[in-house]
Amino acid sequence: MFGELEISVVMPCLNEADTIAVCVDKALRAMRENGISGEVIVADNGSTDDSRKIAAEHGANVVEVAEKGYGNALMGGIAAAKGRFILMGDADDSYDFLELPKFVEKLRRGCDVAQGCRLRSGGGKVEKGAMPFLHKYWGNPMFTSLVRSWFGAHIHDVYCGLRGFTREAYERLGLRCTGMEFATEMIIKAVLMKMRIDEVPITLHPDGRKAHKPHLRTFRDGWRTLCFFLLYCPRRLYVMPGLVLWGFGALVYFIVLGSGRFMGVNLGPHSLLVASLCVIMGYQSVLFGALTKLFAIGEGMLPTDPKVNFINKYATLERGLILGAFAMAAGVGLIGVAFVHWICEDFGPLVYSSTMKLVVPGVTLAALGFQTILASFFFSLLGMRRKHEGK
């Protein structure tokens, strides 16, 4: 049963015959010498070498995980773990499992996640040759900086794979990523759920494997991490760019429909078209941000947000439909005025500059109104799902 042991050390494994034995031995030694009851679980993800056999011979419980991926391997190993605490770490001998007691101590003191830190900024140390130059001085600091500024995480090494956490915290997090993003998903969701995260300074050693290169791919995994950050931050991906576009478009509208001059430059119908494009794109982007946030909360990917609850309370389907219909009616009205002018001219040529000041805003309002009506139905659908799940 869960909780029979104090800690379970889970090591994802894919052809780690060079190093798996020393990693298992260090973890078991650390437990034995410090009076910690625990186990070592090697989550094998399809090794074709002797990794499984070696791990079992050195006292590990080997769990075979068929689904490929770093996250899948860890989830499979954690599912088989019996410890109250979990410590995850790579089986390449870059992490020293003799440092295990430091993580246990943090967890005993009540933290939800004990996050290892290899970088000097957080008290850690990287031995010579242990981390590629680009990772050490650009990748890790940059992504950690993003996590700190975007999500408010008070850590210095978001990519460190040696970390401990309680089983209760893990179950609350409901992690979903099956690849390398598993580790960053854990930190982001722990921060958003206001869990207690304590840092543990550690030393990173050179990779001990000789049979193959590290599984991490610098640019591929870096790009996937950046995309993952953006997906978990709709405000940065959708709302902020949308507001910038909308604000720019509204400013140009104000100028064109006013004096038509800005800093000595004449702005006319063509500028109005560009402004309309910005307004429509900006409004659509903000709508996508709100819908994404609501969907993510409903799926358990993000915690409940008071601002979303406010939107659900006041942005009802009926209000959205009324607002959308009013915008469409205003747009059709402006187009109708232009049509009347055309009739008065016996369907002959119109004054382009003045007519477009009616038609372009009219088309824009009609488009915004139509988007509002459709978005209102979508909001209502997502809201109904959340209410149903809450019963």
C-alpha positions, 0 to 999 in steps of 0.5 A, a space after each residue: 500500500 502507498 505510504 508503507 515506505 518513506 520514499 521511493 526513488 524513481 529513475 526513468 531508464 532507456 539503455 542506461 547499462 553503463 550507469 544504472 548500477 551505480 545510481 541504484 547503489 548510491 540511492 540504496 546506500 543513502 537510505 541505509 546510511 541515513 535510516 530512511 525506509 525506501 525503495 528504488 524503482 527503475 521505470 524502463 522505457 524499452 531498453 535493448 541493453 542489459 539495463 533491466 537485468 543490472 538494475 534488478 541485480 542491484 536491488 531495484 524494482 524494475 517496472 516496464 513502461 511500454 508508452 514511450 517518453 520521459 514523462 510516460 516513464 516517470 508516471 509509470 514508475 510513480 504509479 508503482 511506487 509505495 513511498 510517501 515521498 517520491 524522488 525522481 532522477 535520471 539514471 545517467 550518474 549526472 545526479 548524485 543520489 547520495 544527496 537524497 537525505 537533503 530532499 527527504 529533510 525538506 519534504 519532512 519539513 512540509 514542502 510539497 516539492 523539493 526542487 534540485 538546483 544545479 546552477 550557481 544562482 541557487 547555490 548549486 554547482 556544475 562540474 566541468 564538462 557536466 553541462 553544455 555551454 549553451 545549456 549552462 549560460 543560455 537555455 537553463 537561465 533563460 527558461 528559468 527566468 521566464 518561469 520566474 517572471 511569467 508564473 512567479 516561481 521562486 526557483 533558479 533551475 527549472 530544468 533540474 531533473 532531480 527533485 522530490 515531492 509528496 505523493 499527495 502533491 503529485 496526485 493533486 497536480 494531475 500531470 499530463 505531459 508524456 515527454 520532456 515537458 513533464 518536469 516543467 509542467 510539474 513546476 508550473 502547476 505547483 506554482 499556479 496551485 500555490 504549493 510550497 516549493 523549496 530548493 535543494 542545492 546539488 552538484 551536477 556531475 558529467 554524464 557517465 554513459 559511454 554507449 550513447 549520447 544524452 537523450 536531450 536534444 537542445 533545440 527541439 526540446 527547447 522549442 517544445 518547452 517554450 511552446 509549453 510555457 505559452 500554452 500555460 500562459 494564455 495571457 502572454 500568447 493571446 491576450 497581450 498581443 491581442 490588446 496591442 493589436 486592438 489598441 493600435 487599430 483603435 488609435 488609427 481609427 480615431 485619427 482617420 475618423 478625426 483630422 486624418 493627419 498624424 505627425 504631418 502624415 495623411 491617413 485615409 481609407 487604406 489606413 482604415 482598412 489596416 486598422 480594421 484588420 488589427 481590431 478584428 485580429 486583436 479582438 479574436 486573439 483576446 477571445 481565444 485567450 479567454 476561451 483557452 483559459 476556460 477550457 484549460 481550467 475545465 480540463 484540470 490543466 490550470 487551477 481556478 481563476 477568480 477572473 474566470 469566475 467573474 466572467 462566467 458570472 457576468 458574461 452570460 449567453 444572453 448578454 453576449 448575444 445582445 452585445 453581438 446583435 447590437 454590434 452587427 446591427 450598427 455595422 449593417 446600419 453604417 453599410 446601409 447609410 453608404 448604400 443610401 448614398 449610392 442610391 442618391 447618386 443613381 448608383 453612379 460613382 461615389 466619393 471613395 474617401 468618404 464612403 469608405 469611412 462608413 463601409 469599413 467601420 460597418 464591416 468591422 462592427 458586423 464582423 466583431 458582432 458575429 464573432 461575439 455571438 459565436 464566442 458567447 455560445 462557445 463560452 456557454 458550452 464550456 461553462 455548462 461543462 464545468 457546472 456539470 463536472 462540479 455536481 
